[in-house]
Amino acid sequence: MEISILQLIGYLASIIIALSMTMSSIIKFRVINLFGALTFSIYGFLIGTLPVGLLNLFIVSVDIYFLANIYAQKEIFETLEIRADNKYLLRFIKSHSDEIQRFFPGFSYKPEINTISFFILRDATVAGLFLAHRENDHVLKVGLDFVLPEYRDFKNGKFIYSHLRERFILDEFREIKVPDFSNNYTKYLQKIGFSQDEDGLYTKILENKKLNN
């Protein structure tokens, strides 16, 4: 049975929309759903079915509207410092252990090592967990930089490694080093400015602009 070009477009649109439904991130859902609805809209107009074309064109406009609002929204980022034996911290790690292992295989919480611990809050809601320790006096070694699925839009990373840069410098850190935990996490590090060094670690130099002026 031969499949026409129009049928392929219809199948493609269905697959894209079905894929969007599997996204836990609201941004990924909106973006993928937008492309699926746009493809379905084109399909509807090509086969002469105006209700299908117009309905999906409306869905496209809705996705664009919500995406514009998301990117225009000014969220308040904060850090919530926590002690190594904090009960909510332990519960958080246990509750999200499967997802943590996906990005940080073999991760095991070691309170005696993770001396720098804080939750990342976005509009007073926990969005991620950051654990690290001092190594060789001036190196901040990251043990965990976990972000909840619904907040994986790189904003957490930009907040930690850009907005908190001066804070790390004041604590006399000169560089941040992160092990190559997994392919998914490596892509994230590269997108926020880390590069791999000769030891296989991903590194970001903390330059003090005040000292350079």
Order of alpha helices (4+ residues) and beta strands (2+ residues): alpha-alpha-alpha-beta-alpha-alpha-beta-beta-beta-alpha-alpha-beta-alpha-beta-beta-alpha
